[in-house]
């Protein structure tokens, strides 16, 4: 990753040279600015799409939309409650679909009869049935290095074996039991 600042510096120097000589060689300047704008747009699109699909919340909502596609086409008007735990897992308004889908991020869970679906990090929701689980890998035995987000070297377990990876459920999607 040390090459990225070097590449940025080289690109900046070349763009500065082209900008300084823009009057002398206008077609080269136009081509350079077009390539710069195109590369910026492509990089931005790549980063936005990858970040939008990289969170458990986005995955849960996308799978819910796919599962209920036929029901919505027939007559279901889904009203989805997104709990605080689900919102913290990367579920945002950018993932919402237009009408007839409606979404709520209310903190309290009273008045649950108005919701057809709940996306939560809890194991159970009264009067709702689990229809989907989003799982992630948790590397047990790996620790975060102090003050960084980097994963440190794996530790050995009590029996001397290397640490293992565990698949755990991070989000669940529930559907109201009378809607099934």
Kinemage of the C-alpha trace (Angstrom):
@kinemage 1
@onewidth
@group {chain A} dominant
@subgroup {mainchain}
@vectorlist {calphas} color= white
{ca unk a 1} P 0.000 0.000 0.000
{ca unk a 2} L 3.003 2.288 0.092
{ca unk a 3} L 2.727 2.660 -3.693
{ca unk a 4} L -0.589 4.540 -3.524
{ca unk a 5} L 0.850 7.871 -2.235
{ca unk a 6} L 3.649 7.596 -4.809
{ca unk a 7} L 1.157 7.023 -7.610
{ca unk a 8} L -0.945 9.946 -6.373
{ca unk a 9} L 2.124 12.210 -6.362
{ca unk a 10} L 3.141 11.159 -9.892
{ca unk a 11} L -0.406 11.668 -11.178
{ca unk a 12} L -0.616 15.081 -9.501
{ca unk a 13} L 2.689 16.181 -11.016
{ca unk a 14} L 1.606 15.089 -14.491
{ca unk a 15} L -1.756 16.837 -14.165
{ca unk a 16} L -0.004 19.991 -12.958
{ca unk a 17} L 2.319 19.860 -15.995
{ca unk a 18} L -0.649 19.401 -18.340
{ca unk a 19} L -2.482 22.280 -16.635
{ca unk a 20} L 0.527 24.583 -16.958
{ca unk a 21} L 0.798 23.744 -20.672
{ca unk a 22} L -2.935 23.831 -21.394
{ca unk a 23} L -2.674 26.860 -23.668
{ca unk a 24} L 0.093 25.270 -25.758
{ca unk a 25} L -1.592 21.906 -26.208
{ca unk a 26} L -5.345 22.175 -25.722
{ca unk a 27} L -6.352 18.723 -27.128
{ca unk a 28} L -4.005 16.932 -24.707
{ca unk a 29} L -5.479 18.918 -21.834
{ca unk a 30} L -9.019 17.979 -22.828
{ca unk a 31} L -8.113 14.284 -23.114
{ca unk a 32} L -6.360 14.372 -19.728
{ca unk a 33} L -9.335 16.044 -18.026
{ca unk a 34} L -11.736 13.566 -19.646
{ca unk a 35} L -9.647 10.595 -18.492
{ca unk a 36} L -9.423 12.109 -15.009
{ca unk a 37} L -13.196 12.628 -14.798
{ca unk a 38} L -13.885 9.121 -16.112
{ca unk a 39} L -11.469 7.443 -13.701
{ca unk a 40} L -12.906 9.414 -10.769
{ca unk a 41} L -16.460 8.421 -11.738
{ca unk a 42} L -15.570 4.738 -12.123
{ca unk a 43} L -13.694 4.675 -8.796
{ca unk a 44} L -16.594 6.373 -7.036
{ca unk a 45} L -19.127 3.937 -8.500
{ca unk a 46} L -16.971 0.966 -7.491
{ca unk a 47} L -16.555 2.210 -3.916
{ca unk a 48} L -20.238 3.054 -3.509
{ca unk a 49} L -21.441 -0.290 -4.833
{ca unk a 50} L -18.956 -2.303 -2.807
{ca unk a 51} L -19.702 -0.442 0.426
{ca unk a 52} L -23.460 -0.676 -0.115
{ca unk a 53} L -23.257 -4.470 -0.381
{ca unk a 54} L -20.643 -5.064 2.293
{ca unk a 55} L -22.749 -4.805 5.430
{ca unk a 56} L -24.981 -7.366 7.132
{ca unk a 57} L -27.833 -4.835 7.216
{ca unk a 58} L -27.707 -4.279 3.467
{ca unk a 59} L -27.587 -8.030 2.883
{ca unk a 60} L -30.596 -8.642 5.159
{ca unk a 61} L -32.713 -5.980 3.480
{ca unk a 62} L -31.739 -7.091 -0.040
{ca unk a 63} L -32.675 -10.688 0.788
{ca unk a 64} L -35.975 -9.547 2.334
{ca unk a 65} L -36.803 -7.551 -0.800
{ca unk a 66} L -36.036 -10.593 -2.970
{ca unk a 67} L -38.077 -12.971 -0.757
{ca unk a 68} L -41.158 -10.741 -0.666
{ca unk a 69} L -41.077 -9.641 -4.297
{ca unk a 70} L -44.002 -11.894 -5.307
{ca unk a 71} L -46.034 -11.021 -2.196
{ca unk a 72} L -45.633 -7.299 -2.849
{ca unk a 73} L -46.691 -7.776 -6.463
{ca unk a 74} L -49.869 -9.551 -5.334
{ca unk a 75} L -51.087 -7.312 -2.507
{ca unk a 76} L -48.771 -7.163 0.519
{ca unk a 77} L -47.816 -3.662 1.656
{ca unk a 78} L -44.727 -4.358 3.778
{ca unk a 79} L -44.017 -2.179 6.796
{ca unk a 80} L -40.513 -2.983 8.079
{ca unk a 81} L -39.215 -2.112 11.549
{ca unk a 82} L -35.450 -1.648 11.632
{ca unk a 83} L -34.125 -1.867 15.183
{ca unk a 84} L -31.136 0.094 16.430
{ca unk a 85} L -28.957 -3.026 16.291
{ca unk a 86} L -29.805 -3.572 12.632
{ca unk a 87} L -29.201 0.079 11.791
{ca unk a 88} L -25.771 -0.165 13.410
{ca unk a 89} L -24.966 -3.100 11.117
{ca unk a 90} L -24.981 -0.853 8.049
{ca unk a 91} L -28.638 -0.718 7.074
{ca unk a 92} L -29.386 2.787 5.819
{ca unk a 93} L -32.004 4.682 3.820
{ca unk a 94} L -29.993 4.096 0.641
{ca unk a 95} L -31.246 0.494 0.670
{ca unk a 96} L -34.951 1.380 0.897
{ca unk a 97} L -37.363 0.689 -1.959
{ca unk a 98} L -40.230 3.025 -2.903
{ca unk a 99} L -43.923 2.438 -2.209
{ca unk a 100} L -45.555 0.081 -1.251
{ca unk a 101} L -42.570 -0.586 1.034
{ca unk a 102} L -42.491 1.516 4.213
{ca unk a 103} L -39.767 1.522 6.828
{ca unk a 104} L -39.484 2.647 10.423
{ca unk a 105} L -36.434 3.118 12.624
{ca unk a 106} L -38.313 3.753 15.856
{ca unk a 107} L -36.351 2.985 18.998
{ca unk a 108} L -39.274 1.521 20.970
{ca unk a 109} L -40.962 -1.716 20.029
{ca unk a 110} L -44.504 -0.919 21.172
{ca unk a 111} L -47.301 -1.086 18.621
{ca unk a 112} L -45.686 -4.032 16.835
{ca unk a 113} L -48.973 -5.036 15.158
{ca unk a 114} L -48.457 -2.350 12.499
{ca unk a 115} L -45.270 -4.019 11.212
{ca unk a 116} L -45.168 -6.936 8.795
{ca unk a 117} L -41.403 -7.493 9.169
{ca unk a 118} L -38.693 -6.765 11.745
{ca unk a 119} L -34.950 -6.642 11.057
{ca unk a 120} L -33.051 -7.000 14.320
{ca unk a 121} L -29.990 -8.382 16.051
{ca unk a 122} L -32.181 -10.084 18.669
{ca unk a 123} L -32.762 -13.846 18.745
{ca unk a 124} L -36.557 -13.618 19.001
{ca unk a 125} L -39.418 -11.148 18.571
{ca unk a 126} L -42.828 -11.945 20.135
{ca unk a 127} L -45.581 -12.734 17.582
{ca unk a 128} L -43.029 -12.864 14.753
{ca unk a 129} L -41.388 -15.847 13.061
{ca unk a 130} L -37.783 -15.846 11.864
{ca unk a 131} L -37.569 -16.147 8.078
{ca unk a 132} L -33.947 -15.203 7.441
{ca unk a 133} L -30.593 -15.111 9.221
{ca unk a 134} L -27.536 -13.163 8.102
{ca unk a 135} L -24.319 -14.840 9.224
{ca unk a 136} L -20.734 -13.638 9.421
{ca unk a 137} L -17.468 -15.338 10.271
{ca unk a 138} L -16.023 -14.550 13.697
{ca unk a 139} L -12.405 -15.586 13.999
{ca unk a 140} L -12.172 -16.801 17.571
{ca unk a 141} L -8.737 -16.513 19.025
{ca unk a 142} L -7.839 -13.497 16.907
{ca unk a 143} L -7.545 -10.243 18.762
{ca unk a 144} L -7.608 -6.665 17.623
{ca unk a 145} L -4.279 -4.931 17.994
{ca unk a 146} L -4.445 -2.147 20.577
{ca unk a 147} L -5.450 1.198 19.083
{ca unk a 148} L -5.878 -0.149 15.545
{ca unk a 149} L -8.493 -1.986 13.572
{ca unk a 150} L -5.927 -4.579 12.466
{ca unk a 151} L -6.213 -8.191 13.511
{ca unk a 152} L -3.207 -9.414 15.456
{ca unk a 153} L -1.615 -12.839 15.108
{ca unk a 154} L -3.846 -15.752 16.110
{ca unk a 155} L -3.658 -17.013 19.656
{ca unk a 156} L -3.590 -20.643 20.595
{ca unk a 157} L -6.542 -22.145 22.393
{ca unk a 158} L -6.343 -23.793 25.834
{ca unk a 159} L -5.566 -27.142 24.209
{ca unk a 160} L -2.654 -25.656 22.225
{ca unk a 161} L -4.514 -25.797 18.906
{ca unk a 162} L -4.794 -22.822 16.599
{ca unk a 163} L -7.824 -20.594 16.889
{ca unk a 164} L -10.809 -21.476 14.756
{ca unk a 165} L -13.381 -19.490 12.849
{ca unk a 166} L -16.974 -19.565 13.987
{ca unk a 167} L -19.971 -18.636 11.851
{ca unk a 168} L -22.370 -16.562 13.923
{ca unk a 169} L -25.730 -14.961 13.220
{ca unk a 170} L -25.515 -11.174 13.329
{ca unk a 171} L -28.978 -10.180 12.064
{ca unk a 172} L -32.367 -11.834 11.757
{ca unk a 173} L -35.402 -10.943 9.685
{ca unk a 174} L -38.777 -11.770 11.196
{ca unk a 175} L -42.218 -11.837 9.611
{ca unk a 176} L -45.414 -11.369 11.593
{ca unk a 177} L -46.801 -14.828 12.348
{ca unk a 178} L -50.288 -14.087 11.014
{ca unk a 179} L -48.774 -12.956 7.670
{ca unk a 180} L -47.245 -16.382 7.005
